Amino acid sequence: MGVWYSMTGYVSIVAPLINFGLGHITGSLSPWRYMYLVAGSITIIWAFVILFFLPPDPIRAKGFSERERYIAIARMRVNNSGVRNTHFKSDQMWELMRDGKFWLTFWMALTMLVANGPVSTFTPIIISDLGFSGLNSLLLVMPAGVVIGTIELTAPFIAMKYPGWRSYLVSITVTGTLLASLLLWLLPQTATGGKLFAVYILASYGGGYAVLMSLVIANSAGYTKKSLASSGMFVGTRYASCIPRRTQANLPRLLHRSVPSQINGQVIMS
C-alpha cells in the first residue's frame, strides 16, 4: 500500500514537467485548459486499462495455477480479510457503525487532510508569490514530489517492520504538516528558503494517511465491513476538503484564511 500511495507524491516529479511544456502552447485555449485536457485524457484511458486488466480478486486473476490460486485465497481466509462477495451483509455494516476504532480513524482522516486543499491547489501559487514566474513555479514543485513521495513510502515501510508504531507514525507525519503550516503563516515573505522548505514538507501527512489506511484494513474483518470502512475513510477525506474557507488566488488571503484552518485541523489530529 505504501508503494501504491507514494505515487501520489512522486507524480509531482513528472507532472510539473508535462505542465511546463503544455504551458508554452499558444493556441485558442488557455494553457491551463490544455493541462486539464491532457491529464483528463490520460486518466480516462488508464481507467479502461485498470477495468480490463486488473483482476478484482485472486479467484478471477489470470496466470495462477489452481494451487497458487488456492494458496492466495487461503491466506485471505487466515487473516479474515474476506474474498470479494457481492452479497451485502447488514450485520457487518451495523458492526462497523458500533466500532469505536472506525470512528476514531474516520475523524483522524478528516482532520489530518484539512491541509489537502492548499497542498493540491495552491502550492504553485505560494511558490510564485515568492518571486518566481508561473512556469518556474511548476518546476519548483518537483522537489516536493521527491520529499513527500519518499515520506509516503518510508512511513508504511517502518509500519511494516514495526507494527506497533502505526499510530505514532501518523502523529509524527502530521507534526511535519503542522510545522510547515506555521512556517508559511509566520515567516516573513522575504524568507524564501524557509517558505520553500515549508512547502516541500507541507504534505507530510500523506505518509500518515497511507499508514492509517492500512490500520483500518488490518482492523476490519469481512468483505462488507472492510469495503464500508475504506469508503468511510474516503468520505472523511472529502469532508476535510470542505473545512477550509474559500480562498482566493492571492497569497495574503491564502495565508490568513486557509493556513489557520489547516493548522486547527492538524492540532486536533495531533
N, C-alpha and C positions, 0 to 999 in steps of 0.2 A: 504493500500500500504506500509505503514511503517513496519508492521509486516512481510509482504512478503519480502521486500528488506533487512530487518535486518538479514535475514537468510544468506545473503552473508557475513556478519560479523561473526555471531555465528557459521557458518560451520567451521571456523578456530579453534574452540574449539575441534571439533570431528576429522576433517581431519588429524591434526598432530598426533593424537593417532594411527589412522589407518596406516598412512605412517611410523610412528615409528616402528610399528610391521612388516610392509612389508619390511622395511629397514634391518631387520635381516634375511631375506630369503637368503639362499645360494644355488642358482640354476644356471641353464645355462644362465639366463638373468641377466642383471644388476638390482639392487634393484629399480632404478627409473623406469625401464620398467614395473615392476610389479605394481608400483603405478599407472601408466597410464592405464594399462590393467584393474585394479580393478575399478578405477574411471570412465573410459570409459564404462565399462560394466554396472555399476550402472546407469549412465546417459542414456544409451540406453534403459534399462529395464524401468526406470521411465518415459521415453518419451512415451512408449506404454501405461503405466498406465494413463498418462495425456490424451492421444489420445482417449482412450475408456471410461474414467470415468469422465472427466472434461467437463461439457456442455459449448458450446461456447456462449450461451446467455440464458436468462430466458425462452424464448419460448420453447427451447428444453430441459430444465432442468427437471430431474425426481424428483418425490416426492412432487411436488407442487399440490395443488388443483387448480381448474380453477380460483377461486377468488384470491388466492395467486399469481398465475401467472399474472393475470390481474393487481394486485397492483404493482408487480415488474416492469412490462412494463410501467405502468402509471408513476411511479417515474422516469424512464429513459426519458419519454416524457417531463415531467415537467422541468428537468434540461438540456434538449436539448443534452443529451449525445448520443442519437441515438441508435436504435436497429440494430443488425447485418444485413447488407444489402450487398449482393454480387454485386449489381449494382454500378459501378464506376461512380461517379458524377464529371465530369470535372470542373464544376463551383466551387465546393468546393476545388478542387486542386488549381485553379488559385486564389481563395480567400486566401488560405494558403500562396501561393507564394508572395502575396502582403501584407501579415500580418507582420508588423514590430516586433510584440511581438514574433512571432515564430522564426524569425531570431536572435532576441536577446537571446532567450533561447537556440537556436542552438549553438551560439558561447559561451554562458555560459557553456554548457555541454562540448563543445570541449576543452575549456581552462582549466576547473576545473579537467578534467580527464586525463590531461597530466601526473599526478602522478600515474595513474593506472598501467602503465608498471612496474615501480620499485616496487610498492606495491605487485602486483600479482606474480612477477617473482623473485625479488631479496631480499625479506625480510629475508629468511633463510640465504642467503649468507652474508648479512650485519651483522646478529647476529653471524654467525660462525666466521667472521673476528674479532670479539671482544674477541675471545679466547675460544669459545665453540666448541664442536665437532659437526659434521654434524647432527647426530641424535638428540643430545640435543638441537640443534638449532631449530629443528622442534617442540620440546616440548615448547620452549620459544616463539613460535608464538602464543600459546594458549591465553595468556593474551591480545594480540592484538585483538583476536576474541571477547573477552568479552567487551573490551573498544569500539571497532568500532560497534559491533552489538548493544550495548546499545545506542550509539550516533545515529545510523540509526533508532532506534526505538523511541528515545526521540524527535528528531527533528521533524518528522512528527506528533507526538502526540501534541507537542506545536503548530505546524501549524494548527492542527485541532481545538485546543482550542482558538487560536488567529489567525484567517485567515489573518489579515493584516501584520503578521510578516513573511510571507513566504520568501520574498526576503531578509530580514535581516538575517534569519536563514541560508540561502545559504551562505551569506558573512561570517557569524560567523564560520560556519564549515570549510569553505575554509581557514580562518585565521589559524585554527589549523594545517592544512596541510602545510601552508606556514611556520609556526613556526617550525614544525618538519623538513622540508627540510633545513631550515637554521641551525638547531642544528646538523643535520647529516653532513652538509657541513663544518661547522666552528668549532665544538667541536674537541678537540684532541682525538686521538684514544684511549687514556688511560681513557677517561671519559665514562666508561662502563655504569654506571647508567643513565647518561644524554642521551646517544645514544639509550639505550633501551627504555627510555621514548619517545624519538622521533619516534622510530619505532612503538611504540604502538599507537601513535596518528596520524601517517602519513596518514592513510586512513580516516581521519575525514571528508573529502569531501563527503564520502558516504552518510552521513546524509543529506547534502545539495542537493545531486543528487536525493535522494528519494523525497524531498520536491519539487525540480524542476520538476520532472516528474508529480507530482500531479498538479503543477501550469500550466503545458502545457495542461493536460487533462481538467482542470477546465476552461480554456480559449479557448477551441476548441469545437464547436457545430457541429453536423453532423458526421455520421459514417465514411465517406470517409476522411473528414478533420482530424478527431481525429486519424484515423489509420495512415495517412501520417505524422501527427505531431509526433506521437510516433516513427514511423520509422525514421523520420528525426533526432530525438534525439539520436537514436541508431547509425545512421550513424556518427553523430558528435562525439560520444564516440569512435567509431572505428578509425576515423581520428586522434583523440587525441593520440592513441597508436603509430601512425607513426611519431609523432613530436620529441620525444626524440631521440637523436643519438643512433646508435647501440652501445651497451655496452658489455663489457667482463665480465667474471665471477669473476674477482678480484676486491676488494673494491676500491683501489685507482682510477682506471679508472671509476668505477661506480660513485664515488662521484664527480669526476671532470668533468664528461660528462653528466650523467643523471640528477643529482640533480640540477645543474644550469638550465637545460632545464625545469624541472618541477617547479622550482621557478619562472621562467619567465611566465609560464602559470598561476600560482596561482596569481602573481602580476597583470596580465592582467585581470583575473577574478575578483579580489578584486576591 
